[in-house]
Amino acid sequence: MASTVAGQSQTAGRQFSPAIAVEGVWAGYGSRAVLEGVTFQVESGSLIGIIGPNGCGKTTLLKVILGLLRPWRGAVEVQGQSPDEIRGRIGYVPQQESVDWNFPVQVRDVVMMGRYGRLGLFRRPSGDDRRIVMESLGQVGMASFADRQIGELSGGQQQRVFLARALAQEPEVLLLDEPLSGVDALSQHDVFNILKKLTAEGKTALVTTHDLSCVADHFAQVICLNKSVIALGPPHEVLTQDILSRTFDRHMLVLSAEQGTFVIDTGHFK
């Protein structure tokens, strides 16, 4: 695999087995390429953000890592295995708009869906499965909502329930597609606190986002993607006017202040 690494310690000579390794991946739909030669590695216990414009391949990349979409060329490994071999240990939180929130189902049943891969065909949930469901809801602060209908919850609460569903899989890797979209600032803060706690415990989280205001504050490493990897590194290295303008194909203005780093879209194309 190539040497582009997100989350790697600077300790000299340290060897590690990446949680996610993507090498020269080309993928797309029909004859349209969405990913072109994407290469990077992610170390275990990392919280990594993926940024880029609409249609740049963020969701497609997550689908390739999850094994839902096979690459045309290149290779993907998760914990040293193919996505097919390890899919049951990859937790996935989809975009909100891809979910039918009007479907009449209780919160606990949504989270139980995360156990189905371990239950096997025709096996009913056990006491252990129900315990793990409630523990997962407890981790995201939603245990008291277990009997509520999913459609009755706010956007931020729904996102936490789907994060609990991913946790119920007992995953080693978490893939989250725009988990901050449409949620308020307090819910965003809660989601990041949960993710930081999980990565501190050794889990790995890859998070796509279009909210550049949160990138510098919450991610240790950032992948700038526009079909291929434009840059990868700590926010202070990649959140530059030049890199962001190349990533978004627009002129971006980066301002630094005591309150943090702010990115402004000037509205002008390159």
Backbone torsions as a table, in degrees:
resi	resn	phi	psi	omega
1	MET	NA	156.0	179.6
2	ALA	-70.4	168.2	-171.1
3	SER	-94.3	3.2	179.3
4	THR	-70.8	113.1	-170.2
5	VAL	-125.2	133.0	173.2
6	ALA	-104.4	128.1	175.0
7	GLY	89.6	3.7	-175.6
8	GLN	-77.4	136.9	174.9
9	SER	-64.5	152.4	179.1
10	GLN	-88.2	6.7	179.8
11	THR	-58.3	124.1	-174.7
12	ALA	-61.2	132.5	174.0
13	GLY	74.9	6.3	-177.6
14	ARG	-71.5	133.3	176.6
15	GLN	-103.5	143.2	178.7
16	PHE	-150.7	156.5	175.0
17	SER	-102.8	116.8	-174.7
18	PRO	-65.1	145.4	174.3
19	ALA	-70.7	-38.5	178.1
20	ILE	-132.8	129.7	176.8
21	ALA	-131.3	119.4	-179.3
22	VAL	-118.6	125.3	-173.7
23	GLU	-129.2	111.2	172.0
24	GLY	56.9	40.8	-174.0
25	VAL	-82.6	125.7	168.6
26	TRP	-113.3	133.4	179.5
27	ALA	-156.7	160.0	178.8
28	GLY	178.8	-159.7	-174.9
29	TYR	-132.0	127.8	-175.0
30	GLY	63.7	-124.5	177.5
31	SER	-103.7	6.7	-175.9
32	ARG	-95.1	117.8	177.9
33	ALA	-79.3	130.1	177.2
34	VAL	-108.2	-35.0	175.4
35	LEU	-116.5	134.5	-175.8
36	GLU	-130.7	99.9	175.3
37	GLY	65.2	40.6	-177.5
38	VAL	-75.2	126.7	-179.3
39	THR	-138.6	127.2	172.3
40	PHE	-169.9	165.6	173.9
41	GLN	-131.5	148.6	179.6
42	VAL	-125.9	128.4	179.6
43	GLU	-80.4	149.1	177.2
44	SER	-58.3	144.0	178.6
45	GLY	80.5	15.0	-178.3
46	SER	-98.5	149.1	171.4
47	LEU	-114.2	105.9	-170.9
48	ILE	-116.2	132.6	175.4
49	GLY	-99.1	145.2	173.9
50	ILE	-119.1	121.4	179.4
51	ILE	-121.5	156.6	178.3
52	GLY	163.9	166.8	-177.5
53	PRO	-71.2	167.5	174.1
54	ASN	-58.0	135.8	179.0
55	GLY	81.8	8.8	-176.8
56	CYS	-81.7	-12.9	177.9
57	GLY	112.6	10.3	-177.3
58	LYS	-61.7	-53.2	-179.6
59	THR	-65.3	-40.3	178.4
60	THR	-59.9	-40.9	178.7
61	LEU	-61.4	-44.1	178.3
62	LEU	-62.0	-40.2	179.7
63	LYS	-64.8	-36.4	177.7
64	VAL	-67.1	-44.0	179.2
65	ILE	-64.1	-37.5	-179.6
66	LEU	-74.2	-19.5	-178.6
67	GLY	91.9	9.2	178.3
68	LEU	-79.9	-21.2	178.6
69	LEU	-133.0	126.2	-178.7
70	ARG	-86.7	133.0	178.9
71	PRO	-69.0	149.6	174.6
72	TRP	-69.0	-41.8	178.6
73	ARG	-142.4	160.3	177.4
74	GLY	96.4	-177.2	-174.9
75	ALA	-141.7	150.6	176.7
76	VAL	-132.2	134.0	173.2
77	GLU	-129.8	139.6	175.1
78	VAL	-123.6	117.7	-174.9
79	GLN	53.7	38.0	176.7
80	GLY	78.4	6.5	-179.2
81	GLN	-124.6	164.6	176.3
82	SER	-72.4	155.8	177.7
83	PRO	-54.8	-36.7	179.5
84	ASP	-63.5	-38.1	-177.0
85	GLU	-72.5	-28.6	-171.6
86	ILE	-117.0	8.8	-173.0
87	ARG	-54.0	-36.0	-179.1
88	GLY	-65.3	-14.7	180.0
89	ARG	-110.6	17.2	173.8
90	ILE	-112.2	116.5	177.1
91	GLY	-86.6	135.7	-175.0
92	TYR	-127.8	128.5	174.5
93	VAL	-115.3	109.7	-176.4
94	PRO	-77.9	171.6	174.3
95	GLN	-64.6	147.3	-177.0
96	GLN	-59.5	-38.1	-175.4
97	GLU	-70.1	-11.8	178.9
98	SER	-87.6	0.5	-176.2
99	VAL	-110.3	137.5	174.1
100	ASP	-85.9	96.4	-175.8
101	TRP	-75.7	-9.2	179.5
102	ASN	-88.5	-5.8	179.8
103	PHE	-65.9	127.8	-173.7
104	PRO	-75.8	90.3	-178.7
105	VAL	-142.9	142.6	179.8
106	GLN	-78.3	156.9	-179.1
107	VAL	-56.3	-45.9	-178.1
108	ARG	-61.7	-33.1	179.7
109	ASP	-72.2	-35.1	175.9
110	VAL	-61.4	-45.7	-178.1
111	VAL	-68.7	-34.5	177.9
112	MET	-61.1	-26.3	177.6
113	MET	-58.1	-27.2	177.4
114	GLY	-68.8	-15.7	179.4
115	ARG	-91.6	-12.3	-171.3
116	TYR	-60.2	-35.7	-179.8
117	GLY	-63.3	-26.3	179.6
118	ARG	-93.5	-20.3	-178.1
119	LEU	-71.1	-38.0	-176.4
120	GLY	81.8	172.5	-175.3
121	LEU	-67.5	128.3	173.3
122	PHE	70.8	1.1	179.9
123	ARG	-85.2	132.5	179.9
124	ARG	-84.8	150.9	179.0
125	PRO	-58.7	138.1	179.2
126	SER	-94.7	179.0	175.0
127	GLY	-61.5	-36.8	177.3
128	ASP	-64.3	-41.2	178.4
129	ASP	-61.3	-44.3	-180.0
130	ARG	-66.1	-36.2	177.5
131	ARG	-64.7	-43.1	-179.8
132	ILE	-64.9	-37.3	176.8
133	VAL	-60.0	-47.9	-179.0
134	MET	-68.9	-35.4	176.2
135	GLU	-64.9	-38.5	179.2
136	SER	-66.3	-41.0	175.6
137	LEU	-64.1	-37.7	178.0
138	GLY	-64.1	-36.7	179.9
139	GLN	-61.6	-31.2	-178.9
140	VAL	-103.7	10.3	176.6
141	GLY	72.8	29.0	-175.9
142	MET	-122.7	15.5	-177.2
143	ALA	-60.7	-35.6	-178.1
144	SER	-72.4	-8.4	-179.8
145	PHE	-102.5	11.7	-171.8
146	ALA	-56.6	-33.5	-176.1
147	ASP	-96.8	4.6	179.2
148	ARG	-81.8	154.7	172.9
149	GLN	-74.4	137.7	-175.7
150	ILE	-59.5	-33.8	-178.0
151	GLY	-71.4	-13.8	-179.7
152	GLU	-83.6	-10.0	-173.7
153	LEU	-87.5	160.1	174.1
154	SER	-73.4	168.2	-179.7
155	GLY	-59.1	-42.9	179.2
156	GLY	-65.1	-38.7	178.6
157	GLN	-67.2	-40.6	178.1
158	GLN	-61.2	-41.0	178.8
159	GLN	-63.2	-39.1	179.2
160	ARG	-67.4	-34.9	177.3
161	VAL	-64.7	-41.9	179.7
162	PHE	-70.8	-28.5	171.9
163	LEU	-67.6	-39.1	176.1
164	ALA	-62.8	-38.7	177.1
165	ARG	-60.3	-42.0	177.3
166	ALA	-64.4	-40.3	-179.6
167	LEU	-67.0	-30.2	180.0
168	ALA	-64.7	-18.7	175.3
169	GLN	-73.9	-8.3	-172.8
170	GLU	54.1	57.2	-172.8
171	PRO	-81.4	159.4	170.6
172	GLU	-96.7	-25.8	-178.8
173	VAL	-130.4	138.9	177.6
174	LEU	-118.1	131.7	175.0
175	LEU	-117.0	120.1	-176.8
176	LEU	-122.6	122.3	-176.4
177	ASP	-102.2	105.4	179.8
178	GLU	52.0	52.8	-178.1
179	PRO	-70.1	-12.6	-177.7
180	LEU	-97.3	-4.8	-176.9
181	SER	-67.0	125.6	174.5
182	GLY	76.7	11.3	178.6
183	VAL	-112.4	153.8	-176.6
184	ASP	-76.4	171.5	-175.2
185	ALA	-61.1	-38.0	179.9
186	LEU	-65.3	-41.5	178.6
187	SER	-66.0	-38.8	176.1
188	GLN	-59.3	-45.2	179.2
189	HIS	-60.0	-42.6	-179.9
190	ASP	-63.7	-43.2	-179.7
191	VAL	-61.5	-44.0	-179.7
192	PHE	-66.8	-37.9	176.8
193	ASN	-61.0	-40.6	178.5
194	ILE	-64.3	-46.1	-177.9
195	LEU	-65.2	-39.0	179.4
196	LYS	-66.0	-37.4	177.5
197	LYS	-65.5	-42.0	-178.7
198	LEU	-66.4	-41.6	179.8
199	THR	-70.8	-30.6	175.0
200	ALA	-64.6	-25.2	177.7
201	GLU	-86.0	-0.5	175.9
202	GLY	107.6	-6.0	176.8
203	LYS	-75.7	159.6	-179.0
204	THR	-116.2	134.5	-178.2
205	ALA	-128.5	128.6	176.6
206	LEU	-115.7	120.7	-169.3
207	VAL	-126.8	121.4	173.1
208	THR	-87.1	145.1	177.9
209	THR	-156.7	148.8	171.9
210	HIS	-106.4	0.3	-178.5
211	ASP	-89.7	91.8	-176.2
212	LEU	-69.5	-19.1	-177.8
213	SER	-66.6	-22.9	-177.2
214	CYS	-96.5	-11.0	-170.7
215	VAL	-63.6	-49.6	-175.7
216	ALA	-65.6	-30.8	-174.7
217	ASP	-81.4	-28.0	-167.1
218	HIS	-119.2	-22.3	-176.3
219	PHE	-103.0	134.8	175.6
220	ALA	-73.7	-33.9	-179.4
221	GLN	-137.1	151.6	-178.5
222	VAL	-133.0	134.7	171.5
223	ILE	-103.7	119.7	174.7
224	CYS	-93.3	117.3	-171.1
225	LEU	-121.8	132.3	168.1
226	ASN	-148.9	81.4	-172.0
227	LYS	71.0	-44.8	172.8
228	SER	-122.6	170.7	179.9
229	VAL	-78.2	114.4	178.4
230	ILE	-78.7	-40.4	179.4
231	ALA	-161.2	155.7	175.9
232	LEU	-146.5	129.6	178.6
233	GLY	165.5	-173.1	178.0
234	PRO	-62.7	151.3	-178.8
235	PRO	-52.1	-40.5	-176.1
236	HIS	-67.6	-16.9	178.4
237	GLU	-93.7	-34.1	-173.7
238	VAL	-100.5	-18.6	178.6
239	LEU	-85.0	64.8	177.3
240	THR	-112.8	160.2	-178.0
241	GLN	-60.6	-40.8	-178.1
242	ASP	-66.8	-49.0	-177.4
243	ILE	-65.9	-43.8	-179.0
244	LEU	-67.6	-35.8	177.6
245	SER	-65.9	-37.9	176.7
246	ARG	-70.4	-34.5	-179.4
247	THR	-68.8	-44.6	-173.4
248	PHE	-98.6	-0.6	-178.0
249	ASP	55.5	31.0	178.9
250	ARG	-143.7	158.4	175.9
251	HIS	-76.4	119.7	-179.4
252	MET	-115.0	138.0	179.4
253	LEU	-106.8	126.8	-179.1
254	VAL	-110.3	124.0	179.8
255	LEU	-119.2	133.9	176.8
256	SER	-110.2	135.3	179.2
257	ALA	-146.2	172.6	179.6
258	GLU	-59.5	-31.7	-178.3
259	GLN	-75.9	-12.7	-180.0
260	GLY	139.0	-169.8	179.2
261	THR	-99.9	133.4	-178.3
262	PHE	-122.3	134.3	179.9
263	VAL	-113.3	128.1	-177.7
264	ILE	-119.5	125.4	174.6
265	ASP	-81.5	115.4	-176.9
266	THR	-74.0	-13.0	179.6
267	GLY	86.3	2.9	-179.4
268	HIS	-108.2	135.6	176.2
269	PHE	-79.8	156.3	179.0
270	LYS	-66.9	NA	NA
